[in-house]
């Protein structure tokens, strides 16, 4: 067989999300916005001697680093998409970045909790007006960033759809974008809680309100980090993303006495799944016939099918 005649049977392993470049652009925009805010706060804090500005500036730097990881993952995945060194493409780079970001987010939660407990035990005087101004400024930047990073579909997790078209929407999410979004939302939530606590502490004289709310905020951030670790970790460990899709695959293949004996389904990128399937049949047909039976299943991007004859029903042409 001549090499040019097999071109129709070969295919690329491009498993990037449908809006990869769009998401990449807005992630870098938020990185730039966060970095400018960070530099501005640190410079203003140093010039004015404001510890609140300095602290928030360095805190913003942590988020800028995490957002930078998301941006670099998009960049690398796009540039290396055609590299045959990656057996199933570069679609999982976003999940790797999301996992790293989630670990950073968990560390931020621990840091906030530690500082809050320390403040409870050793109260310090707070420059309320200054601290509230910084929190409001930070909130404005975070809400702008959250708007830029919003998911164009929705942020609900696990909303069902008719399965032959699109099943569990959660598994079509771009975890890298979600990680960046969670980082800015965590910062926004911290700012909102801080503003409320500072207003209460200033008006009622309850100095403990600020660190107490900090502990609540750290628990919220930790829960978001856990959800992100669970979602991205599941993709990295090739956990089956969709039991409903597995059932549909079996239903379509197990006709006329054919039986599925082995089925592996995993995610190779946002909205892309791969499947390796073994079929046993009394009257085995070419693999392409079984692939046709799976036509139209959205998100099933790479299928490998192995067909075996039942031992007691060997085909006539078998040796």
GUKEBA-94254 format. One record per residue (C-alpha): residue number from 1; residue in one letter; x, y, z. Coordinates in steps of 0.02 Angstrom, whole numbers, m for minus. Example, Ala and Ser with C-alpha at 12.3 -4.5 7.8 and 13.67 -1.06 7.14 Angstrom:
BEGIN
1|a|615|m225|390
2|s|684|m53|357
***
This chain:
BEGIN
1|x|0|0|0
2|x|71|170|m50
3|x|94|298|89
4|x|m18|426|4
5|x|m163|301|1
6|x|m173|291|191
7|x|m197|478|216
8|x|m385|458|225
9|x|m365|336|371
10|x|m250|447|475
11|x|m309|589|586
12|x|m243|725|701
13|x|m259|725|889
14|x|m321|903|911
15|x|m422|897|1071
16|x|m422|1080|1123
17|x|m581|1162|1187
18|x|m699|1241|1060
19|x|m656|1417|1124
20|x|m473|1386|1166
21|x|m400|1543|1086
22|x|m543|1653|1148
23|x|m519|1589|1326
24|x|m330|1611|1310
25|x|m349|1794|1259
26|x|m463|1840|1403
27|x|m354|1746|1528
28|x|m201|1850|1476
29|x|m308|2008|1487
30|x|m350|1965|1668
31|x|m166|1924|1704
32|x|m120|2098|1641
33|x|m259|2182|1742
34|x|m211|2088|1902
35|x|m25|2124|1877
36|x|m55|2311|1852
37|x|m164|2313|2008
38|x|m30|2218|2106
39|x|110|2337|2054
40|x|0|2488|2090
41|x|m46|2427|2264
42|x|132|2381|2311
43|x|200|2549|2248
44|x|62|2648|2335
45|x|86|2547|2495
46|x|273|2575|2495
47|x|253|2762|2459
48|x|116|2790|2589
49|x|179|2665|2719
50|x|11|2574|2710
51|x|26|2393|2768
52|x|m150|2356|2703
53|x|m103|2407|2526
54|x|62|2313|2534
55|x|m19|2154|2601
56|x|m158|2157|2471
57|x|m31|2191|2334
58|x|72|2038|2376
59|x|m88|1936|2397
60|x|m140|1994|2222
61|x|31|1934|2162
62|x|m12|1756|2214
63|x|m170|1762|2108
64|x|m74|1840|1962
65|x|46|1692|1969
66|x|m97|1566|1968
67|x|m181|1657|1823
68|x|m13|1659|1734
69|x|m7|1469|1748
70|x|m177|1462|1663
71|x|m117|1577|1523
72|x|42|1477|1495
73|x|m58|1314|1489
74|x|m167|1386|1350
75|x|m13|1448|1256
76|x|83|1284|1270
77|x|m69|1175|1228
78|x|m102|1279|1071
79|x|78|1285|1011
80|x|110|1099|1041
81|x|m60|1039|980
82|x|17|956|826
83|x|164|878|919
84|x|156|689|896
85|x|255|669|1058
86|x|89|692|1149
87|x|m5|531|1110
88|x|m178|603|1139
89|x|m141|786|1105
90|x|m121|930|1227
91|x|m301|950|1282
92|x|m261|900|1462
93|x|m135|1040|1492
94|x|m278|1148|1552
95|x|m325|1018|1682
96|x|m143|1005|1739
97|x|m138|1195|1760
98|x|m307|1192|1849
99|x|m243|1062|1972
100|x|m88|1169|2008
101|x|m198|1325|2029
102|x|m312|1231|2148
103|x|m163|1183|2257
104|x|m111|1368|2261
105|x|m290|1414|2307
106|x|m289|1287|2450
107|x|m125|1363|2513
108|x|m204|1537|2508
109|x|m350|1469|2611
110|x|m229|1400|2742
111|x|m133|1566|2745
112|x|m293|1669|2768
113|x|m352|1552|2908
114|x|m182|1560|2995
115|x|m174|1750|2988
116|x|m355|1764|3047
117|x|m326|1652|3198
118|x|m168|1750|3239
119|x|m267|1913|3230
120|x|m401|1841|3345
121|x|m270|1794|3474
122|x|m166|1952|3450
123|x|m281|2095|3396
124|x|m200|2241|3305
125|x|m264|2417|3272
126|x|m343|2435|3100
127|x|m346|2591|2991
128|x|m527|2561|2942
129|x|m547|2694|2808
130|x|m389|2640|2719
131|x|m426|2454|2734
132|x|m604|2475|2666
133|x|m541|2580|2519
134|x|m415|2444|2473
135|x|m548|2308|2486
136|x|m669|2406|2375
137|x|m532|2436|2245
138|x|m485|2252|2248
139|x|m668|2202|2232
140|x|m690|2312|2078
141|x|m540|2231|1993
142|x|m598|2055|2039
143|x|m776|2081|1978
144|x|m708|2150|1813
145|x|m594|1997|1799
146|x|m737|1878|1842
147|x|m844|1957|1705
148|x|m702|1934|1579
149|x|m679|1752|1630
150|x|m863|1703|1641
151|x|m912|1540|1559
152|x|m1013|1581|1403
153|x|m1129|1434|1438
154|x|m1159|1432|1626
155|x|m1073|1395|1791
156|x|m1191|1258|1848
157|x|m1111|1091|1882
158|x|m1188|932|1818
159|x|m1344|998|1731
160|x|m1417|858|1625
161|x|m1462|860|1440
162|x|m1532|734|1318
163|x|m1387|616|1301
164|x|m1368|587|1115
165|x|m1333|772|1094
166|x|m1239|828|1248
167|x|m1243|747|1418
168|x|m1170|806|1580
169|x|m1120|987|1543
170|x|m993|987|1683
171|x|m875|877|1581
172|x|m876|1001|1437
173|x|m810|1138|1551
174|x|m636|1205|1523
175|x|m559|1171|1695
176|x|m417|1292|1658
177|x|m540|1435|1631
178|x|m639|1378|1782
179|x|m481|1382|1890
180|x|m442|1561|1837
181|x|m624|1610|1870
182|x|m622|1529|2042
183|x|m463|1623|2088
184|x|m539|1794|2051
185|x|m706|1744|2132
186|x|m613|1687|2288
187|x|m528|1856|2296
188|x|m694|1945|2265
189|x|m779|1845|2403
190|x|m635|1888|2521
191|x|m654|2073|2478
192|x|m843|2071|2507
193|x|m825|1982|2675
194|x|m684|2100|2724
195|x|m787|2256|2683
196|x|m935|2191|2784
197|x|m826|2141|2931
198|x|m730|2306|2931
199|x|m892|2407|2928
200|x|m960|2305|3075
201|x|m796|2320|3171
202|x|m786|2507|3139
203|x|m967|2545|3189
204|x|m989|2423|3333
205|x|m810|2417|3394
206|x|m803|2228|3369
207|x|m619|2210|3323
208|x|m639|2020|3318
209|x|m765|2030|3173
210|x|m630|2052|3040
211|x|m525|1898|3083
212|x|m682|1795|3121
213|x|m748|1829|2946
214|x|m574|1789|2879
215|x|m591|1612|2947
216|x|m761|1593|2862
217|x|m685|1658|2700
218|x|m543|1533|2709
219|x|m668|1390|2729
220|x|m762|1448|2573
221|x|m599|1461|2472
222|x|m544|1289|2534
223|x|m709|1211|2476
224|x|m688|1289|2302
225|x|m509|1226|2296
226|x|m568|1050|2341
227|x|m699|1053|2202
228|x|m569|1108|2077
229|x|m442|977|2134
230|x|m577|843|2120
231|x|m634|896|1944
232|x|m460|921|1868
233|x|m386|771|1959
234|x|m523|659|1888
235|x|m473|709|1710
236|x|m286|686|1745
237|x|m318|511|1817
238|x|m430|460|1670
239|x|m584|434|1779
240|x|m731|387|1669
241|x|m814|556|1635
242|x|m987|495|1591
243|x|m1078|335|1638
244|x|m1229|387|1532
245|x|m1121|397|1376
246|x|m1048|225|1418
247|x|m1226|156|1426
248|x|m1270|234|1257
249|x|m1112|160|1178
250|x|m1157|m13|1243
251|x|m1336|6|1185
252|x|m1283|52|1008
253|x|m1152|m85|992
254|x|m1241|m230|1077
255|x|m1360|m278|937
256|x|m1376|m436|831
257|x|m1287|m540|963
258|x|m1134|m426|975
259|x|m1068|m396|1152
260|x|m954|m263|1225
261|x|m825|m350|1335
262|x|m713|m202|1375
263|x|m749|m16|1371
264|x|m631|124|1423
265|x|m695|303|1410
266|x|m592|453|1463
267|x|m575|639|1433
268|x|m434|703|1322
269|x|m481|887|1320
270|x|m628|1004|1355
271|x|m777|927|1265
272|x|m673|783|1194
273|x|m681|601|1247
274|x|m584|450|1185
275|x|m645|270|1192
276|x|m560|101|1175
277|x|m688|m37|1152
278|x|m679|m227|1132
279|x|m825|m313|1046
280|x|m854|m502|1037
281|x|m970|m567|902
282|x|m1031|m732|829
283|x|m1022|m647|659
284|x|m887|m513|673
285|x|m893|m365|556
286|x|m755|m241|510
287|x|m718|m113|650
288|x|m779|30|539
289|x|m955|m44|547
290|x|m955|m29|736
291|x|m884|147|727
292|x|m1028|198|615
293|x|m1151|140|748
294|x|m1074|271|864
295|x|m1091|412|739
296|x|m1171|573|801
297|x|m1119|557|984
298|x|m1059|733|1022
299|x|m891|741|1109
300|x|m837|564|1061
301|x|m681|620|967
302|x|m568|467|961
303|x|m629|287|947
304|x|m526|127|939
305|x|m625|m35|919
306|x|m559|m212|930
307|x|m671|m350|861
308|x|m655|m533|912
309|x|m748|m687|856
310|x|m827|m800|989
311|x|m710|m950|1011
312|x|m846|m1076|965
313|x|m900|m974|813
314|x|m739|m947|718
315|x|m764|m863|548
316|x|m744|m979|398
317|x|m587|m893|333
318|x|m494|m907|500
319|x|m345|m1027|501
***
